[in-house]
Amino acid sequence: MRVADRLAVQGGGAGPNGHPPVDMPPRPAYEGRMDLTRHTFGELEALFGTAAAGPDPRGLFEGRFLCWHPAPRAAMRAIDTLLFRAQPFGVDFDRSVWWFTHPRLGVGRFSATRGESRWRPGAEVLRLVYDPSRLPMRGMLYDEVKALDDDTCLGIGGVNRGPGAGEHFFFALRRRGRANG
């Protein structure tokens, strides 16, 4: 199947969080004490903006795309879809690197600093900047992560731009390899 076909919006009905469904392969079940997959866009916004930041995450986390922000253009959505919806992804906080397909395939080295969110003023987050990376577009990349507990993080994936333009999507991170309960 062609990539363009996989990215095509199917039908006219609304999918999760009121966004049109996209024909993508099913992802593994995402289980845990805090299941962010059931939250609406508004609930995710409120949680990211007001929840107390937990401890800085350590270890290996598996990611899950949650929903789009209104800002990204179609071309950016296509790139984000290929990276964050069409394949497994996650973050290895010990190595300070994103991984795609498998945790051994680390790409996108980052430095993480705790501070105020660029996109949600007043929210304390872990800001991920990509200066240490060798990626040619490292200056464009920027993400924010809020640890909600030792095993769960809520993040905003995006680019190095201000509020309303930089944020592209919400994602969840769940500690990999630990029993859910």
Backbone as CSV, one residue per row, in Angstrom:
resi,resn,N_x,N_y,N_z,CA_x,CA_y,CA_z,C_x,C_y,C_z
1,MET,0.833,-1.172,0.000,0.000,0.000,0.000,0.884,1.244,0.000
2,ARG,0.550,2.206,-0.835,1.312,3.448,-0.912,1.132,4.276,0.353
3,VAL,2.169,5.042,0.708,2.096,5.903,1.888,0.919,6.861,1.769
4,ALA,0.734,7.447,0.595,-0.369,8.389,0.411,-1.711,7.728,0.694
5,ASP,-1.864,6.464,0.312,-3.104,5.752,0.587,-3.297,5.529,2.075
6,ARG,-2.183,5.226,2.785,-2.279,4.992,4.225,-2.613,6.266,4.980
7,LEU,-2.256,7.423,4.424,-2.510,8.684,5.097,-3.873,9.267,4.748
8,ALA,-4.566,8.653,3.794,-5.852,9.184,3.348,-6.884,9.096,4.464
9,VAL,-7.645,10.131,4.597,-8.712,10.131,5.588,-9.848,9.281,5.044
10,GLN,-10.358,8.401,5.877,-11.414,7.484,5.482,-12.769,8.048,5.885
11,GLY,-13.715,8.080,4.943,-15.080,8.462,5.271,-15.179,9.867,5.836
12,GLY,-16.353,10.211,6.329,-16.571,11.539,6.871,-16.797,11.549,8.362
13,GLY,-16.804,10.375,8.997,-17.105,10.308,10.425,-15.951,10.778,11.279
14,ALA,-16.260,11.128,12.508,-15.236,11.579,13.438,-14.608,10.395,14.144
15,GLY,-13.310,10.481,14.355,-12.580,9.450,15.090,-12.391,9.881,16.523
16,PRO,-11.384,9.329,17.202,-11.122,9.703,18.589,-10.878,11.198,18.728
17,ASN,-11.396,11.769,19.774,-11.238,13.192,20.073,-11.798,14.103,18.982
18,GLY,-12.778,13.613,18.208,-13.423,14.436,17.209,-12.645,14.646,15.937
19,HIS,-11.505,13.999,15.781,-10.689,14.139,14.584,-11.035,13.035,13.606
20,PRO,-10.918,13.277,12.292,-11.244,12.233,11.318,-10.353,11.012,11.502
21,PRO,-10.919,9.815,11.305,-10.091,8.619,11.435,-9.094,8.528,10.290
22,VAL,-7.952,7.942,10.564,-6.921,7.732,9.554,-6.654,6.246,9.491
23,ASP,-6.541,5.700,8.297,-6.297,4.279,8.113,-4.852,3.964,8.457
24,MET,-4.615,3.501,9.660,-3.283,3.159,10.141,-3.329,1.761,10.730
25,PRO,-2.204,1.059,10.729,-2.189,-0.259,11.342,-2.506,-0.152,12.830
26,PRO,-3.169,-1.145,13.403,-3.482,-1.081,14.824,-2.215,-1.082,15.660
27,ARG,-2.245,-0.348,16.764,-1.119,-0.297,17.690,-1.370,-1.289,18.822
28,PRO,-0.327,-1.735,19.494,-0.518,-2.624,20.621,-1.349,-1.944,21.705
29,ALA,-2.027,-2.754,22.503,-2.838,-2.210,23.588,-1.981,-1.350,24.501
30,TYR,-2.531,-0.220,24.902,-1.820,0.707,25.785,-2.549,0.668,27.116
31,GLU,-1.955,-0.004,28.081,-2.600,-0.205,29.362,-1.809,0.497,30.447
32,GLY,-2.447,0.729,31.553,-1.736,1.302,32.681,-2.660,1.985,33.650
33,ARG,-2.086,2.415,34.757,-2.875,3.095,35.778,-3.491,4.362,35.227
34,MET,-2.766,5.085,34.414,-3.255,6.338,33.869,-3.356,6.173,32.357
35,ASP,-4.545,5.868,31.878,-4.744,5.635,30.451,-5.102,6.950,29.769
36,LEU,-4.110,7.612,29.217,-4.321,8.903,28.572,-5.034,8.780,27.237
37,THR,-5.152,7.574,26.694,-5.778,7.390,25.390,-7.275,7.684,25.426
38,ARG,-7.865,7.716,26.581,-9.312,7.949,26.693,-9.664,9.417,26.955
39,HIS,-8.666,10.278,27.048,-8.902,11.689,27.330,-9.232,12.462,26.052
40,THR,-10.091,13.462,26.176,-10.395,14.348,25.053,-9.262,15.365,24.905
41,PHE,-9.273,16.082,23.803,-8.286,17.139,23.590,-8.336,18.146,24.742
42,GLY,-9.532,18.569,25.131,-9.684,19.532,26.223,-9.150,19.000,27.543
43,GLU,-9.371,17.732,27.816,-8.861,17.132,29.050,-7.335,17.059,29.042
44,LEU,-6.761,16.731,27.882,-5.304,16.693,27.769,-4.709,18.089,27.962
45,GLU,-5.347,19.098,27.375,-4.904,20.483,27.557,-4.906,20.855,29.037
46,ALA,-6.007,20.547,29.722,-6.121,20.891,31.138,-5.077,20.141,31.967
47,LEU,-4.882,18.872,31.675,-3.914,18.066,32.415,-2.495,18.592,32.211
48,PHE,-2.149,18.885,30.957,-0.802,19.382,30.667,-0.568,20.740,31.318
49,GLY,-1.579,21.582,31.296,-1.421,22.935,31.811,-1.478,23.061,33.317
50,THR,-2.168,22.132,34.003,-2.403,22.327,35.431,-1.857,21.234,36.337
51,ALA,-1.602,20.042,35.824,-1.120,18.956,36.691,0.280,19.275,37.204
52,ALA,0.526,18.906,38.449,1.867,19.080,39.014,2.835,18.168,38.269
53,ALA,4.018,18.682,37.985,5.033,17.875,37.299,5.590,16.843,38.267
54,GLY,5.669,15.613,37.809,6.237,14.538,38.612,7.749,14.532,38.512
55,PRO,8.359,13.456,38.980,9.823,13.352,38.938,10.336,13.294,37.496
56,ASP,11.562,13.771,37.282,12.148,13.661,35.945,12.176,12.196,35.544
57,PRO,11.670,11.879,34.355,11.634,10.472,33.935,13.037,9.901,33.720
58,ARG,13.192,8.646,34.063,14.433,7.888,33.850,14.046,6.587,33.170
59,GLY,14.912,6.074,32.329,14.675,4.784,31.714,14.029,4.873,30.344
60,LEU,13.471,3.745,29.939,12.943,3.545,28.592,11.422,3.652,28.591
61,PHE,10.897,4.491,27.705,9.459,4.717,27.598,8.985,4.437,26.176
62,GLU,7.803,3.852,26.066,7.161,3.633,24.772,6.111,4.710,24.569
63,GLY,6.040,5.239,23.345,5.137,6.339,23.051,3.840,5.910,22.411
64,ARG,2.882,6.818,22.488,1.576,6.614,21.862,1.039,7.975,21.430
65,PHE,0.773,8.131,20.152,0.144,9.341,19.635,-1.254,9.436,20.245
66,LEU,-1.648,10.640,20.683,-2.973,10.807,21.276,-3.917,11.603,20.380
67,CYS,-3.550,12.826,20.008,-4.405,13.625,19.124,-3.639,14.840,18.611
68,TRP,-4.169,15.405,17.528,-3.557,16.570,16.894,-3.908,17.854,17.621
69,HIS,-3.030,18.841,17.539,-3.346,20.229,17.859,-3.852,20.842,16.559
70,PRO,-4.586,21.917,16.619,-5.096,22.527,15.383,-4.020,23.123,14.483
71,ALA,-2.837,23.437,14.991,-1.844,24.230,14.264,-1.190,23.587,13.047
72,PRO,-0.754,22.310,13.073,0.121,21.861,11.986,-0.546,21.835,10.609
73,ARG,0.246,22.207,9.626,-0.203,22.151,8.239,-0.169,20.716,7.736
74,ALA,-0.792,20.467,6.609,-0.914,19.109,6.065,0.454,18.448,5.872
75,ALA,1.440,19.180,5.373,2.767,18.587,5.146,3.395,18.140,6.464
76,MET,3.252,18.963,7.518,3.806,18.589,8.819,3.054,17.404,9.404
77,ARG,1.743,17.363,9.217,0.968,16.219,9.706,1.410,14.937,9.029
78,ALA,1.723,15.012,7.749,2.178,13.811,7.029,3.499,13.308,7.615
79,ILE,4.434,14.211,7.875,5.719,13.812,8.459,5.516,13.261,9.866
80,ASP,4.733,13.972,10.682,4.462,13.507,12.044,3.755,12.160,12.043
81,THR,2.861,11.948,11.085,2.153,10.668,10.992,3.126,9.535,10.710
82,LEU,4.042,9.742,9.779,5.026,8.700,9.462,5.895,8.354,10.669
83,LEU,6.262,9.360,11.447,7.145,9.122,12.588,6.416,8.653,13.838
84,PHE,5.212,9.175,14.087,4.584,8.960,15.381,3.254,8.213,15.355
85,ARG,2.748,7.873,14.180,1.514,7.090,14.119,1.705,5.779,13.367
86,ALA,2.613,5.742,12.408,2.754,4.573,11.544,3.765,3.560,12.053
87,GLN,4.464,3.858,13.134,5.482,2.935,13.654,5.628,3.137,15.153
88,PRO,6.152,2.156,15.839,6.418,2.334,17.268,7.489,3.404,17.481
89,PHE,7.356,4.136,18.580,8.348,5.147,18.939,8.413,5.244,20.457
90,GLY,9.430,5.922,20.923,9.551,6.139,22.356,10.754,6.990,22.674
91,VAL,11.038,7.093,23.970,12.144,7.908,24.448,12.951,7.089,25.443
92,ASP,14.259,7.140,25.291,15.173,6.570,26.275,15.766,7.762,27.028
93,PHE,15.235,8.032,28.214,15.681,9.193,28.973,17.091,9.005,29.530
94,ASP,17.524,7.762,29.726,18.887,7.536,30.218,19.926,7.885,29.158
95,ARG,19.612,7.597,27.897,20.519,7.920,26.789,20.206,9.274,26.160
96,SER,19.106,9.922,26.591,18.657,11.209,26.031,18.478,11.119,24.521
97,VAL,17.659,10.151,24.090,17.446,9.934,22.667,16.037,9.381,22.412
98,TRP,15.448,9.830,21.308,14.203,9.234,20.818,14.555,7.946,20.100
99,TRP,13.625,6.993,20.077,13.814,5.782,19.276,12.581,5.552,18.410
100,PHE,12.821,4.917,17.267,11.744,4.596,16.328,11.880,3.150,15.905
101,THR,10.794,2.440,15.817,10.681,1.027,15.458,11.156,0.116,16.592
102,HIS,12.354,0.347,17.124,12.894,-0.474,18.209,13.803,0.395,19.076
103,PRO,13.820,0.174,20.395,14.644,1.021,21.273,16.128,1.073,20.926
104,ARG,16.647,0.084,20.221,18.060,0.120,19.828,18.321,1.132,18.720
105,LEU,17.261,1.561,18.033,17.411,2.486,16.906,17.193,3.921,17.380
106,GLY,18.119,4.414,18.155,18.027,5.759,18.715,18.358,6.822,17.686
107,VAL,17.513,7.845,17.631,17.686,8.977,16.720,17.220,10.221,17.477
108,GLY,17.813,11.337,17.226,17.327,12.568,17.825,17.792,12.769,19.254
109,ARG,19.098,12.856,19.440,19.652,13.109,20.777,19.181,14.480,21.250
110,PHE,18.840,14.567,22.523,18.332,15.815,23.079,18.971,16.111,24.431
111,SER,18.818,17.344,24.871,19.123,17.694,26.259,17.795,18.113,26.882
112,ALA,17.595,17.722,28.122,16.332,17.988,28.813,16.584,18.918,29.991
113,THR,15.779,19.970,30.073,15.858,20.885,31.206,14.450,21.134,31.733
114,ARG,14.341,21.176,33.053,13.049,21.465,33.669,12.859,22.976,33.669
115,GLY,11.640,23.406,33.318,11.348,24.833,33.305,9.924,25.091,32.859
116,GLU,9.625,26.368,32.629,8.282,26.754,32.209,8.049,26.393,30.742
117,SER,6.851,25.916,30.468,6.471,25.565,29.104,6.491,26.781,28.201
118,ARG,7.001,26.606,27.007,6.967,27.647,25.981,5.542,27.795,25.450
119,TRP,4.803,26.687,25.432,3.479,26.680,24.818,2.335,26.825,25.812
120,ARG,2.566,26.521,27.076,1.525,26.616,28.105,2.104,27.378,29.295
121,PRO,2.102,28.717,29.223,2.701,29.523,30.283,2.193,29.106,31.670
122,GLY,3.126,29.016,32.596,2.808,28.622,33.959,2.933,27.132,34.224
123,ALA,2.985,26.320,33.177,3.119,24.864,33.347,4.595,24.501,33.460
124,GLU,4.937,23.706,34.467,6.312,23.224,34.622,6.464,21.934,33.821
125,VAL,7.470,21.889,32.952,7.664,20.756,32.043,9.148,20.423,31.920
126,LEU,9.415,19.334,31.252,10.761,18.983,30.822,10.855,19.410,29.362
127,ARG,11.735,20.360,29.066,11.887,20.894,27.708,12.981,20.103,26.999
128,LEU,12.655,19.558,25.837,13.614,18.772,25.070,14.101,19.602,23.887
129,VAL,15.385,19.901,23.885,16.003,20.632,22.778,17.054,19.718,22.147
130,TYR,17.296,19.913,20.886,18.062,18.947,20.105,19.428,19.454,19.672
131,ASP,19.999,20.398,20.387,21.336,20.910,20.070,22.388,19.808,20.025
132,PRO,22.341,18.789,20.925,23.371,17.735,20.870,23.222,16.786,19.680
133,SER,22.098,16.840,18.992,21.831,15.907,17.905,22.659,16.227,16.662
134,ARG,22.856,15.228,15.838,23.521,15.424,14.542,22.505,15.580,13.413
135,LEU,21.216,15.559,13.737,20.199,15.710,12.711,20.326,17.070,12.037
136,PRO,20.182,17.120,10.721,20.341,18.400,10.030,19.276,19.424,10.426
137,MET,18.104,18.969,10.872,17.040,19.903,11.229,16.915,20.095,12.741
138,ARG,17.987,19.826,13.481,17.938,19.874,14.946,17.469,21.222,15.489
139,GLY,17.763,22.310,14.818,17.319,23.622,15.272,15.823,23.824,15.161
140,MET,15.168,23.037,14.322,13.713,23.128,14.160,12.956,22.353,15.231
141,LEU,13.597,21.380,15.861,12.903,20.455,16.743,12.793,20.982,18.168
142,TYR,11.654,20.700,18.787,11.430,21.058,20.186,10.210,20.285,20.668
143,ASP,10.300,19.738,21.865,9.186,19.000,22.465,9.128,19.318,23.945
144,GLU,7.976,19.050,24.540,7.813,19.209,25.980,7.172,17.956,26.552
145,VAL,7.635,17.566,27.740,7.141,16.372,28.419,6.822,16.735,29.861
146,LYS,5.692,16.240,30.340,5.332,16.411,31.743,5.172,15.034,32.349
147,ALA,6.033,14.692,33.312,5.899,13.418,34.023,4.697,13.530,34.953
148,LEU,3.756,12.588,34.826,2.578,12.588,35.682,2.765,11.670,36.881
149,ASP,3.587,10.636,36.699,4.017,9.751,37.776,5.289,9.063,37.299
150,ASP,5.791,8.080,38.045,7.049,7.424,37.674,6.978,6.690,36.339
151,ASP,5.790,6.306,35.920,5.626,5.462,34.739,4.922,6.126,33.568
152,THR,4.386,7.324,33.736,3.541,7.936,32.712,3.922,9.390,32.491
153,CYS,4.074,9.764,31.223,4.335,11.154,30.847,3.337,11.570,29.779
154,LEU,2.993,12.837,29.783,2.188,13.453,28.738,3.091,14.448,28.033
155,GLY,3.099,14.414,26.713,3.978,15.304,25.968,3.272,16.035,24.860
156,ILE,3.904,17.111,24.423,3.487,17.826,23.219,4.655,17.756,22.254
157,GLY,4.407,17.184,21.084,5.408,17.114,20.033,5.243,18.294,19.102
158,GLY,6.362,18.877,18.682,6.246,20.025,17.807,7.564,20.494,17.256
159,VAL,7.587,21.762,16.927,8.773,22.386,16.364,9.117,23.637,17.162
160,ASN,10.270,24.191,16.899,10.827,25.304,17.648,10.169,26.626,17.233
161,ARG,8.883,26.754,17.577,8.125,27.979,17.314,7.256,28.269,18.533
162,GLY,6.660,29.426,18.574,5.885,29.850,19.724,4.505,29.220,19.814
163,PRO,3.733,29.643,20.819,2.382,29.111,21.028,1.496,29.317,19.804
164,GLY,0.703,28.298,19.506,-0.207,28.362,18.375,0.416,27.969,17.051
165,ALA,1.737,27.861,16.995,2.417,27.500,15.756,3.364,26.318,15.939
166,GLY,3.935,26.174,17.126,4.939,25.144,17.339,4.389,23.789,17.737
167,GLU,3.298,23.755,18.479,2.787,22.488,18.971,1.993,21.762,17.882
168,HIS,2.277,20.453,17.725,1.628,19.663,16.680,0.676,18.612,17.217
169,PHE,1.081,17.883,18.278,0.233,16.792,18.763,0.565,16.446,20.208
170,PHE,-0.408,15.850,20.879,-0.183,15.274,22.203,0.275,13.841,22.033
171,PHE,1.179,13.401,22.914,1.579,11.995,22.943,1.711,11.557,24.395
172,ALA,1.572,10.271,24.617,1.756,9.675,25.936,3.027,8.847,25.911
173,LEU,3.707,8.788,27.036,4.864,7.916,27.210,4.587,7.036,28.424
174,ARG,4.775,5.737,28.255,4.569,4.772,29.328,5.845,3.972,29.499
175,ARG,6.297,3.836,30.746,7.522,3.082,31.015,7.418,1.708,30.375
176,ARG,8.471,1.328,29.676,8.514,0.046,28.980,9.128,-1.013,29.904
177,GLY,8.531,-2.194,29.902,9.103,-3.311,30.628,8.698,-3.409,32.075
178,ARG,7.812,-2.550,32.546,7.347,-2.637,33.916,5.906,-3.118,33.909
179,ALA,5.570,-3.989,34.822,4.187,-4.499,34.890,3.226,-3.353,35.140
180,ASN,2.122,-3.368,34.427,1.099,-2.351,34.624,0.225,-2.736,35.799
181,GLY,-0.267,-1.750,36.498,-1.108,-2.060,37.635,-1.745,-0.905,38.104
